[in-house]
Amino acid sequence: MVNAQGLEPLFSINLPSYSELIKEFYVKMLVNFDGELELKVNNKNFDLSIDLLASILEILYDGTRAWNQRGWPVSENFNREECVRLLFGENAQVVQKMYSRNLSLHYRFLHRVVATHILPKAGGFDKVTHMIAFTMFHIITGRKICVPQLIMKHMLAIHDRENARLAYIN
């Protein structure tokens, strides 16, 4: 599933993590007019665009581009009822809270992959957020999704919150 999306390089990165540098990255991070990330170091601006992030991670940056931090993302060819039924079974309801313990074993593994590498979050991994479900749905069905855009939006969302756990720190 992950290979079909061209995401294998994202999961095969085996480099050391420098948490102090990542913290500094978040401190220096700004959002430019285009909604992309900008860093200011020694009075010089550096842009981090979606295509540059894709190039750094060696993954594609095409496919669905949707984001919603609080609810279901809206996108063409996406139906949240279909998503919930695919992930949790025919009797699942959209209004129910979604938990990874209710996923099949294969989908639980995929949830863990998405929740640690693409959209990392603080706390446990039992809750399945709308964005994680949306991402899993696209990976399972083979529909292209722009993972660099998800990572960028997730970084921006974390940057805007107080006391948020910094994503991609380990």
Secondary structure per residue as TSV (DSSP state, phi and psi in degrees):
chain	resnum	aa	ss	phi	psi
A	1	M	-	360.0	-47.0
A	2	V	T	-68.2	-38.2
A	3	N	G	-63.8	-37.1
A	4	A	G	-62.8	-27.4
A	5	Q	G	-87.3	-3.3
A	6	G	T	74.6	27.7
A	7	L	-	-100.9	2.0
A	8	E	H	-53.6	-42.9
A	9	P	H	-59.0	-32.2
A	10	L	H	-62.9	-35.0
A	11	F	H	-94.5	-2.4
A	12	S	S	-108.4	8.5
A	13	I	-	-68.5	124.2
A	14	N	-	-131.6	63.1
A	15	L	-	-116.7	156.1
A	16	P	-	-65.7	151.5
A	17	S	-	-106.1	137.5
A	18	Y	-	-115.1	90.0
A	19	S	H	-59.9	-35.4
A	20	E	H	-65.9	-39.2
A	21	L	H	-67.7	-37.6
A	22	I	H	-66.5	-40.5
A	23	K	H	-60.6	-43.2
A	24	E	H	-63.2	-37.8
A	25	F	H	-57.7	-47.7
A	26	Y	H	-66.2	-34.6
A	27	V	H	-66.1	-41.7
A	28	K	H	-85.4	-4.0
A	29	M	E	-74.2	134.5
A	30	L	E	-128.2	163.7
A	31	V	E	-111.5	123.7
A	32	N	-	-83.8	-179.2
A	33	F	T	-58.7	-32.4
A	34	D	T	-83.2	1.3
A	35	G	S	81.2	13.3
A	36	E	-	-100.2	165.4
A	37	L	E	-80.7	144.7
A	38	E	E	-137.6	137.1
A	39	L	E	-113.9	141.5
A	40	K	E	-118.3	112.6
A	41	V	E	-129.1	124.4
A	42	N	T	51.0	45.1
A	43	N	T	60.4	22.6
A	44	K	E	-117.0	136.1
A	45	N	E	-94.2	137.7
A	46	F	E	-125.8	125.6
A	47	D	E	-91.2	138.1
A	48	L	E	-119.1	94.5
A	49	S	-	-88.4	169.0
A	50	I	H	-62.4	-42.6
A	51	D	H	-68.7	-33.4
A	52	L	H	-68.2	-42.4
A	53	L	H	-60.6	-42.6
A	54	A	H	-61.3	-40.1
A	55	S	H	-65.7	-42.9
A	56	I	H	-62.6	-43.1
A	57	L	H	-83.3	-8.1
A	58	E	T	59.2	43.1
A	59	I	-	-128.0	161.3
A	60	L	-	-72.5	154.8
A	61	Y	-	-126.4	43.8
A	62	D	-	-116.0	169.6
A	63	G	S	110.6	-172.5
A	64	T	B	-58.1	135.0
A	65	R	-	-124.0	96.7
A	66	A	-	-139.5	150.3
A	67	W	-	-153.2	137.6
A	68	N	-	-154.2	116.0
A	69	Q	S	-73.4	-28.8
A	70	R	S	-105.4	-28.7
A	71	G	S	-138.0	-159.6
A	72	W	-	-73.3	133.5
A	73	P	-	-69.2	150.9
A	74	V	-	-107.0	127.8
A	75	S	-	-155.5	150.4
A	76	E	T	-61.3	147.7
A	77	N	T	61.0	23.3
A	78	F	-	-124.1	127.3
A	79	N	-	-124.8	118.5
A	80	R	H	-64.3	-32.5
A	81	E	H	-63.8	-43.6
A	82	E	H	-61.9	-40.2
A	83	C	H	-61.9	-49.5
A	84	V	H	-63.8	-41.3
A	85	R	H	-65.3	-39.9
A	86	L	H	-62.7	-44.8
A	87	L	H	-77.5	-38.9
A	88	F	H	-116.8	-1.6
A	89	G	-	106.2	164.1
A	90	E	T	-60.7	-30.1
A	91	N	T	-89.2	-1.1
A	92	A	-	-71.4	145.9
A	93	Q	-	-111.8	144.6
A	94	V	T	-63.2	-33.0
A	95	V	T	-77.0	-12.2
A	96	Q	S	-75.1	151.3
A	97	K	-	-70.5	146.7
A	98	M	-	-107.9	128.0
A	99	Y	B	-126.0	143.7
A	100	S	G	-64.9	-26.9
A	101	R	G	-63.7	-18.2
A	102	N	G	-92.9	1.3
A	103	L	S	-88.2	156.3
A	104	S	-	-67.0	165.5
A	105	L	H	-57.4	-45.3
A	106	H	H	-63.0	-41.4
A	107	Y	H	-71.7	-30.2
A	108	R	H	-63.9	-41.0
A	109	F	H	-63.4	-45.6
A	110	L	H	-61.7	-40.6
A	111	H	H	-58.6	-44.1
A	112	R	H	-63.2	-40.3
A	113	V	H	-62.1	-48.1
A	114	V	I	-65.9	-41.8
A	115	A	I	-75.2	-11.4
A	116	T	I	-110.5	-29.2
A	117	H	I	-108.3	-33.7
A	118	I	I	-101.8	-50.0
A	119	L	S	-127.6	65.1
A	120	P	-	-64.2	145.9
A	121	K	-	-139.2	163.3
A	122	A	S	-80.1	161.6
A	123	G	S	81.9	-160.8
A	124	G	-	-75.6	177.2
A	125	F	S	-111.0	17.2
A	126	D	-	-75.2	-36.7
A	127	K	B	-79.7	136.6
A	128	V	-	-103.3	110.8
A	129	T	-	-76.2	165.0
A	130	H	H	-60.5	-41.5
A	131	M	H	-67.5	-37.7
A	132	I	H	-66.6	-43.0
A	133	A	H	-61.6	-43.2
A	134	F	H	-59.3	-45.3
A	135	T	H	-66.0	-45.5
A	136	M	H	-60.5	-42.5
A	137	F	H	-57.2	-45.6
A	138	H	H	-65.7	-41.0
A	139	I	H	-65.8	-44.8
A	140	I	H	-64.7	-43.6
A	141	T	H	-82.1	-6.9
A	142	G	T	79.5	10.4
A	143	R	-	-79.4	132.6
A	144	K	-	-64.3	140.8
A	145	I	B	-137.8	139.8
A	146	C	-	-83.2	88.9
A	147	V	H	-62.6	-40.8
A	148	P	H	-59.0	-35.2
A	149	Q	H	-67.1	-39.8
A	150	L	H	-61.4	-45.2
A	151	I	H	-62.0	-44.7
A	152	M	H	-62.4	-48.0
A	153	K	H	-63.4	-38.1
A	154	H	H	-64.8	-42.3
A	155	M	H	-62.1	-41.5
A	156	L	H	-64.7	-41.8
A	157	A	H	-63.5	-41.0
A	158	I	H	-67.8	-40.1
A	159	H	H	-61.1	-34.2
A	160	D	H	-79.1	-14.6
A	161	R	S	-94.4	144.7
A	162	E	T	-83.4	145.9
A	163	N	T	57.8	28.8
A	164	A	-	-84.1	147.2
A	165	R	-	-72.9	132.0
A	166	L	-	-71.6	125.8
A	167	A	T	-77.2	155.1
A	168	Y	T	64.1	28.1
A	169	I	-	-88.3	-16.6
A	170	N	-	-138.2	360.0
